[in-house]
Amino acid sequence: MSSVLSNLPIEDRRARVVTAAISAFSRHGYRRCTMADIAAAAGMSRPALYLLFPGKEAVFRAVAEALLADAAIAAEQAWPEGADPVDGLFGAIVAKDLPIHRLCHASDHADEILAVAASLTADLHHASAARFEALLATRLARAGQADAAGLARMLVAAATGLKHAGLPETDYIADVQRLAGLIAKK
């Protein structure tokens, strides 16, 4: 099994580990998840995993980097230039945060994983929030919203609160729609 994987480029092997680690962390939580669990989920040996990552913390950071990068790209694509601001904001928030919301609801260990993420990957989350805030500020300014930067900052905080509120998906989506509707010009 690992001989097939060893023929893959290193980035493909790392991506395979990240995908496997998402399910391993979800299933076991951060504390109980071992490098052996991650290696088994990725279909490789533990020594092969250690050639790619020095430890569980590095794997966890790689997972966070991948999820946050995917979220940023999804948000940017969901609110293209010239789109209606209400629809664009709704689409950007949902595209960015719904996958994480679903991951959290699928794991009995979500609270633990989020607490670990707050300490191990706070820098990544701050950078991601800043990138999202910049996207919102740019799109809102181009749509003619007054104080686009201040509004963007407030919307990012509100969207983060909704994401972590623990709501069922239908309520979460409805609340994001209400939030987006607040920027409609009267």
VENCOR-V118033 format. One line per field, one symbol per residue. psi: psi as a letter, one per 30 degrees, with the letter a starting at -180 (. if undefined). Layout:
BEGIN
psi = ???
END
This chain:
BEGIN
psi = efeeeffkleeeeeeeeeeeeeeeeeefleefkleeeeeeefhlleeeeffekfaeeeeeeeeeeeeeeeeeeeeeffilkflkeeeeeeeeeeeefeeeeeeeffkfgeeeeeeeeeefgeeeeeeeeeeeeeeeeeeeefggkkheeeeeeeeeeeeeeeegfglleeeeeeeeeeeefffkk.
END
